[in-house]
């Protein structure tokens, strides 16, 4: 079965109440959806992650102008061959960032198409399922102007608990002392029965991070995410062993070659590649193998539309616990609860939280049906 055409859909919608995090304001939720159409007109769908302030047109242009012309007419089952060829040809102007981000969406769409043709979920095609559901943690806690903190964040935390979450991740990075007071207040409000994490979105220097880690030791956070800039491997290596909590990062790292450097330096406790940005199924399985070789955990970053969420669940199902044992530490699912006008409607609301867990879809491909009406409603490039 060959590729007939590759399409991109830039879907975008304004957020009713814009929010901000440590790097600035987010006014829209957007995604680049990649569709691979096969000879028999069956389609596979993937997603290129759009971070909060990332213009989606960049990834779409890369897919349309570099990837699509090189893959039409090729066999869909040559999925790894295509990945490696495209990566190699884009080396002079790629290797990181948008080049791998764009490859990710194409790769996911290709695997979705393969799964549909074979009648199997992607998880069964890339190794099998170690688990059929995952404990989910609520991501949210973005700031809004006119709100009061930590009071409004405490109210949000209680809403997540009422909705069934047993774990959640705060947004921080608003100043060292403010973050310490903020995280302490939320831990006091929700108690220690709820797993608590904090994401700093690369806000701090090594010295500032050290102060945060020492001061928040009594709060027993599960992990501290992206305390430092993504280039600061030495900084992460220096702070990693200053806390009993895990130190994590990786959503701004792309491909196995970049992760190899981090792993060889022993920089992190948990690595967080995003399936929709770090290389798709083909590359992220190799990143997972590297993590396993270093006996280090991998818990993917997930922050996109329902397509990215469904694909990430397929990937998470295939990850062995590190290490395997009778009662292992299982990977978690990041389940974004921030405002998103089309996220779940795009997949007909197929993915739901049940008693703190989310089931891995078992339908062919990425396991969900894509709502073309939602694509057309929010599409801005056709």
Residue pairs with C-beta under 8 A, 6 or more apart in sequence:
1 38
1 39
1 40
1 75
1 76
1 77
1 113
1 117
2 38
2 39
2 73
2 74
2 75
2 76
3 36
3 37
3 38
3 71
3 72
3 73
3 74
3 75
3 76
3 110
4 37
4 38
4 39
4 41
4 72
5 37
5 68
5 72
6 34
6 35
6 36
6 37
6 63
6 64
6 67
6 68
6 71
6 72
6 106
6 109
7 34
7 35
7 37
8 32
8 33
8 34
8 35
8 59
8 60
8 63
8 64
8 381
9 32
9 33
9 35
9 375
9 379
9 381
9 382
10 30
10 31
10 32
10 56
10 57
10 60
10 379
10 380
10 381
11 30
11 31
11 32
11 33
11 305
11 342
11 346
11 374
11 375
11 378
11 379
11 380
12 28
12 29
12 30
12 31
12 56
12 378
12 380
13 28
13 29
13 30
13 341
13 342
13 378
14 27
14 28
14 341
15 26
15 27
15 28
15 29
15 339
15 341
16 339
17 144
17 339
18 25
18 26
18 27
18 144
19 25
19 26
19 142
19 143
19 144
19 338
19 339
20 26
20 142
20 143
20 144
20 145
21 52
21 142
21 143
21 171
21 173
21 201
22 171
22 172
22 173
22 174
22 200
22 201
22 202
22 203
23 52
23 53
23 173
23 201
23 202
23 203
24 52
24 53
25 53
26 52
26 53
26 142
29 339
29 340
29 341
29 342
29 343
30 50
30 54
30 56
31 47
31 48
31 49
31 50
31 56
31 304
31 305
31 307
31 308
32 47
32 48
32 50
32 56
32 59
32 60
32 63
32 102
32 105
33 45
33 46
33 47
33 105
33 305
33 307
33 370
33 375
34 45
34 46
34 47
34 48
34 63
34 105
34 106
34 108
34 109
35 43
35 44
35 45
35 109
36 43
36 44
36 45
36 46
36 76
36 106
36 109
36 110
36 112
36 113
37 43
38 44
38 76
38 113
38 117
42 113
42 116
42 117
43 109
43 113
44 76
44 108
44 109
44 110
44 111
44 112
44 113
44 114
44 115
44 116
44 365
45 108
45 109
45 112
45 307
45 365
45 366
45 370
46 104
46 105
46 106
46 107
46 108
46 109
46 110
46 111
46 112
46 276
46 280
46 307
46 311
47 104
47 105
47 108
47 276
47 304
47 305
47 307
47 308
47 311
48 56
48 59
48 60
48 63
48 101
48 102
48 104
48 105
48 276
48 277
49 101
49 104
49 274
49 276
49 277
49 303
49 304
49 308
50 56
50 59
50 304
51 303
57 381
58 98
59 98
59 101
59 102
59 105
60 381
62 98
62 99
62 101
62 102
63 102
63 105
63 106
66 86
66 89
66 90
66 102
67 86
67 102
67 103
67 106
70 85
70 86
70 89
71 82
71 86
71 106
74 82
76 110
76 113
76 114
76 117
77 114
79 107
79 110
79 111
79 114
79 282
80 282
82 110
83 103
83 107
83 279
83 280
83 282
83 283
86 103
86 106
87 94
87 99
87 100
87 103
87 255
90 99
90 103
93 99
94 100
95 254
95 255
95 257
96 254
96 255
96 258
97 254
99 254
100 254
100 255
100 277
100 278
100 279
100 283
101 254
101 276
101 277
103 279
103 280
103 283
104 274
104 275
104 276
104 277
104 278
104 279
104 280
104 283
105 276
105 280
106 280
107 279
107 280
107 281
107 282
107 283
108 275
108 276
108 280
108 281
108 307
108 308
108 311
108 366
110 280
111 122
111 125
111 126
111 280
111 281
111 282
111 365
111 366
112 122
112 311
112 365
112 366
113 365
114 122
114 125
114 365
115 121
115 122
115 125
115 364
115 365
115 366
116 364
116 365
118 125
118 364
119 364
120 364
121 314
121 360
121 361
121 362
121 363
121 364
121 365
121 366
121 367
122 281
122 311
122 314
122 315
122 365
122 366
122 367
123 129
123 314
123 315
123 317
123 318
123 360
126 281
126 285
126 314
126 315
126 318
127 285
127 318
128 318
129 317
129 318
129 360
130 317
130 318
130 319
130 320
130 321
131 316
131 317
131 330
131 360
132 317
132 359
132 360
132 362
133 357
133 358
133 359
133 360
134 313
134 316
134 317
134 330
134 331
134 332
134 333
134 357
134 358
134 360
135 166
135 167
135 330
135 332
135 333
135 356
135 357
136 165
136 167
136 332
136 333
136 334
136 335
136 353
136 356
136 357
136 358
137 165
137 167
137 168
137 169
137 195
137 197
137 332
137 333
137 334
137 335
138 160
138 163
138 165
138 167
138 168
138 169
138 335
138 337
139 168
139 169
139 199
139 303
139 334
139 335
139 336
139 337
139 338
140 156
140 160
140 168
140 171
140 336
140 337
140 338
141 153
141 156
141 157
141 168
141 169
141 170
141 171
142 171
142 338
143 149
143 171
143 174
144 152
149 182
150 181
150 182
150 185
150 186
150 189
153 170
153 182
153 186
154 185
154 186
154 189
154 190
157 168
157 186
157 189
157 190
157 194
158 189
158 190
160 168
160 337
161 190
161 194
163 353
164 353
164 354
164 355
164 356
165 194
165 335
165 353
165 356
166 193
166 194
166 195
166 356
167 194
167 195
167 196
167 197
167 222
167 332
167 356
168 194
168 195
168 196
168 197
169 196
169 197
169 198
169 199
169 225
169 334
170 182
170 183
170 186
170 196
170 197
170 198
170 199
171 198
171 199
171 201
172 179
172 182
172 183
172 198
172 199
172 200
172 203
173 179
173 199
173 200
173 201
173 202
173 203
173 204
174 182
174 203
176 204
176 208
176 211
176 212
179 198
179 200
179 212
180 212
180 215
180 216
183 196
183 198
183 216
183 219
183 221
184 216
184 219
186 196
187 196
187 219
187 220
190 196
192 220
195 222
196 219
196 220
196 221
196 222
197 221
197 222
197 223
197 224
197 225
198 221
198 224
198 225
199 225
199 226
200 209
200 212
200 224
200 225
200 226
200 227
201 226
202 226
202 227
202 228
202 229
202 230
202 252
203 227
204 212
204 227
204 228
205 228
205 235
206 228
206 232
206 235
206 238
206 239
209 224
209 227
209 228
209 235
209 239
210 239
210 242
212 224
212 227
213 224
213 227
213 239
213 242
213 243
213 245
214 242
214 243
216 224
216 243
216 245
217 243
217 244
217 245
220 244
220 245
221 245
222 245
222 246
223 245
223 246
223 247
223 248
223 269
223 270
224 243
224 245
224 246
224 247
224 248
225 248
225 249
225 272
226 248
226 249
226 251
226 252
227 236
227 239
227 247
227 249
228 235
228 236
228 239
228 249
229 235
230 249
230 252
230 253
233 261
233 262
233 265
233 267
234 265
236 247
236 249
236 262
236 267
236 268
237 265
237 266
237 267
239 247
240 247
240 266
240 267
240 268
240 269
246 269
246 270
246 297
247 268
247 269
247 270
248 268
248 269
248 270
248 271
248 272
248 299
249 267
249 268
249 271
249 272
250 259
250 262
250 268
250 270
250 271
250 272
250 273
250 274
250 278
250 301
251 272
251 273
251 274
251 277
251 278
251 301
251 303
253 259
253 262
253 271
253 273
253 278
254 277
254 278
254 279
255 278
255 279
255 283
255 287
256 279
256 283
256 286
256 287
256 290
259 271
259 273
259 278
259 287
259 290
259 291
260 290
262 268
262 271
263 271
263 290
263 291
263 293
263 294
263 296
266 294
268 296
269 296
269 297
270 296
270 297
270 298
270 299
271 287
271 291
271 296
271 297
271 298
271 299
272 298
272 299
272 300
272 301
273 279
273 284
273 287
273 298
273 300
273 301
274 300
274 301
274 302
274 303
274 304
275 281
275 284
275 300
275 302
275 308
275 311
275 312
275 315
276 304
276 308
276 311
276 312
278 284
278 287
279 286
279 287
281 311
281 314
281 315
284 300
284 315
285 315
285 318
287 298
288 298
288 318
288 319
291 297
291 298
291 322
292 320
292 322
295 322
295 323
296 322
297 322
297 329
297 331
298 319
298 322
298 331
299 331
299 332
299 334
300 312
300 315
300 316
300 331
300 334
301 334
302 308
302 309
302 312
302 333
302 334
302 335
302 336
303 334
303 336
304 336
304 343
305 340
305 342
305 343
305 346
305 347
306 343
306 344
306 345
306 346
306 347
306 350
306 351
306 368
307 346
307 347
307 366
307 368
307 370
309 335
309 336
309 343
309 347
309 351
310 347
310 350
310 351
310 361
310 366
310 367
310 368
311 366
312 333
313 333
313 351
313 358
313 360
313 361
313 367
314 360
314 361
314 366
314 367
316 331
316 333
316 360
317 360
319 331
321 328
321 329
321 330
321 331
322 329
333 358
335 353
335 358
336 343
341 378
342 374
342 377
342 378
344 351
345 371
345 374
346 370
346 371
346 374
346 375
347 368
347 369
347 370
347 371
348 368
348 369
348 371
350 361
350 367
350 368
350 369
351 358
351 359
351 361
351 368
352 358
352 359
360 367
361 367
361 368
363 369
376 382
